[in-house]
Amino acid sequence: MVNRLLIAWGNGVSRRNNRGFDPPSRDLYMPLMAIREIISLPDPRLRLVSKAVETITPEVRALAEDMLETMYDAPGIGLAAIQVAQPLRLITMDLAKKEEEPAPRVFINPEILSSSEELSVYEEGCLSIPEYYEEVERPALVRVRFMDLEGKIHEEDAEGLYATCIQHEIDHLNGVLFIDYLSKLKREMVVKKFKKAAKLAAK
C-alpha cells in the first residue's frame, strides 16, 4: 500500500503547505511557553538512546509544554524530546489538519506492542534533517502503549498518518533516524551534505 500524502517530521515531522496538513497556529494553543532549539544532523546526540521517564515531575510537564510550542513554531506534527537535546522517552504530536482545532498529545515512555504485516509508504522528512524528504516503508498498523501526563496508561491501535508518525518518533527515542531506512549510498550523501553545512556554519 503506497500513500502519496507528504509528511515531514519534527522527529519528527513537518508538513508541506500544499497538501493541507499545516500545523495549527501555535497562537490557538497556549501562550507563555518556551521555544527550544531543535538540534540537527550531524549532532551526535540524535543517536542517543533516550531514558525512560520515571516520574512525571513539574520539569517533565514544562518540557512537554515547551516541546509542543517548539513543534508548532517549527512547524511540525511530531517531536521527540531528544530533538531538543533532552534524552527522555517523551513525544509530542498534533495530527490535526489546517482547518481543524489543535489536538495536542503527549506520549510518555511509548512502545510498539505489535505491528501489521501490511506495509504503507509515506514520504517522510525530519525537523532535525531540514528540507530533505524520502519515501519510507513501515507497518501500516501498530498497537502502541504509552503514559499520559496524568500517569494513565493507554493502549491504542494506530494506522495511517498516526502509525507512521508514532513509529518515526519512537525511532528517535532509540537513536534511529528515517534516513537509516534508505540505501547506504543515499544515507551517506545526506550525512555528508549536513556535515559540510555544519562546517560552513561554524566558520
C-alpha positions in Angstrom: 0.0 0.0 0.0 1.6 3.3 -1.1 0.3 6.6 0.4 1.3 9.7 -1.5 0.4 12.1 1.3 3.6 14.0 2.0 4.6 14.4 5.6 7.7 15.9 7.3 8.8 15.2 10.7 9.9 17.1 13.8 11.3 13.7 14.9 9.9 14.4 13.6 7.7 15.6 11.1 7.0 18.9 9.4 4.2 19.2 6.9 4.2 20.7 3.4 1.8 23.6 2.9 0.4 22.5 -0.5 -1.1 19.3 1.0 -3.4 20.8 3.6 -1.5 19.4 6.6 -0.2 22.6 8.0 0.2 22.5 11.8 -2.4 24.7 13.6 -1.3 28.1 14.6 0.5 28.0 17.9 -1.4 31.1 19.0 -4.5 28.9 19.1 -2.9 26.5 21.6 -1.3 28.1 24.6 0.8 31.2 25.3 3.8 31.7 27.5 5.7 28.6 26.6 9.4 28.5 25.6 10.6 27.6 22.1 13.6 25.4 22.4 16.4 24.9 19.8 16.0 21.8 17.6 19.3 20.0 17.2 20.1 18.8 13.7 22.2 16.3 11.8 25.2 15.7 12.3 24.7 16.4 16.0 25.7 13.1 17.7 23.1 13.5 20.4 20.5 12.4 17.8 22.0 8.9 18.1 21.5 8.6 21.9 19.0 6.1 23.3 16.6 8.1 25.5 15.9 7.1 29.1 12.5 6.2 30.5 10.6 8.9 32.4 10.5 7.6 35.9 8.3 10.3 37.5 6.0 12.9 36.0 7.6 16.0 37.6 6.9 19.7 37.0 10.0 19.7 34.9 8.6 16.9 32.7 5.4 18.8 32.3 7.3 22.0 31.4 9.4 20.1 28.9 6.2 18.7 27.2 4.7 22.2 27.0 7.9 23.6 25.5 8.1 20.8 23.0 4.5 21.5 21.8 5.3 25.2 21.4 8.6 24.3 19.6 6.8 21.8 17.4 4.1 24.3 16.4 6.6 27.0 15.7 8.9 24.8 13.5 6.2 23.9 12.1 5.8 20.2 12.6 3.4 17.5 13.6 5.6 15.4 15.9 8.7 16.0 18.1 10.8 13.8 20.3 12.5 15.1 23.4 16.0 14.2 22.1 15.4 16.7 19.3 15.5 19.5 21.9 18.6 17.8 23.4 16.7 16.1 26.2 17.3 12.3 26.2 13.9 11.3 27.7 11.3 9.0 26.3 8.8 11.7 25.6 7.0 12.6 22.4 4.6 15.4 21.4 2.2 15.2 18.4 -0.7 17.0 16.8 -2.2 15.5 13.6 -5.0 18.0 13.3 -5.5 19.3 9.8 -5.2 23.0 9.0 -9.0 23.6 9.2 -9.4 21.6 12.5 -8.9 22.6 16.1 -5.5 21.9 17.6 -5.3 18.4 19.1 -2.0 18.3 21.1 -1.0 14.9 22.5 1.9 13.9 24.8 3.3 10.3 24.8 5.5 9.3 27.8 7.5 6.1 27.5 5.7 5.0 24.3 6.4 1.5 22.9 5.2 -0.5 19.9 3.4 -3.7 21.1 2.7 -5.2 17.7 2.9 -4.4 14.0 0.9 -5.5 11.0 2.4 -7.4 8.1 0.8 -4.9 5.8 3.1 -2.1 4.9 2.5 1.5 3.8 4.8 4.1 2.3 4.9 7.8 3.2 7.3 10.5 2.1 8.9 11.5 5.4 11.1 14.3 6.5 12.5 15.5 9.8 12.9 18.8 11.6 16.4 17.6 12.6 17.2 16.9 8.9 15.5 20.0 7.4 14.4 20.2 3.8 15.2 16.6 3.0 12.4 14.1 2.1 12.3 10.4 1.1 9.7 7.7 0.9 9.9 5.2 3.8 8.1 1.9 4.1 6.7 1.0 7.6 4.0 -1.3 9.0 0.6 0.2 8.2 -0.9 -0.6 11.6 0.7 -0.7 15.0 -0.5 -1.1 18.5 1.1 1.4 20.9 1.2 1.7 24.7 2.1 4.9 26.5 1.5 7.0 29.5 -0.1 10.5 29.5 0.8 13.5 31.7 -1.6 12.3 34.4 0.2 9.0 34.7 -2.6 7.0 33.0 -1.6 4.1 30.8 -3.1 3.9 27.3 -3.1 1.2 24.5 -4.2 2.3 21.1 -4.2 1.0 17.5 -2.6 3.5 15.2 -2.9 3.5 11.4 -2.3 5.9 8.5 -0.5 9.1 9.4 -0.7 8.3 13.1 1.0 4.9 12.6 3.8 6.5 10.6 4.3 9.4 12.9 4.4 7.4 16.1 6.9 4.9 14.6 9.1 7.8 13.3 9.1 9.4 16.8 9.7 6.2 18.7 12.7 5.6 16.4 14.1 9.0 17.6 13.9 7.7 21.2 16.1 4.8 20.1 18.6 6.9 18.2 17.2 5.9 14.8 16.6 8.4 12.0 14.4 8.0 9.0 17.5 8.1 6.7 18.5 4.8 8.3 15.8 3.2 6.1 17.4 4.5 2.9 20.2 2.8 0.9 23.7 3.2 2.3 24.6 5.5 -0.7 21.7 7.9 -0.1 22.3 7.9 3.7 26.0 8.7 3.3 25.1 11.5 0.8 22.7 13.1 3.3 25.1 12.9 6.2 27.9 14.3 4.1 25.7 17.2 3.0 24.8 18.1 6.6 28.3 17.8 7.9 29.5 20.2 5.2 26.7 22.7 6.0 27.7 22.4 9.7 31.3 23.2 9.0 30.4 26.2 6.9 28.0 27.5 9.6 30.8 27.2 12.2 33.2 29.5 10.3 
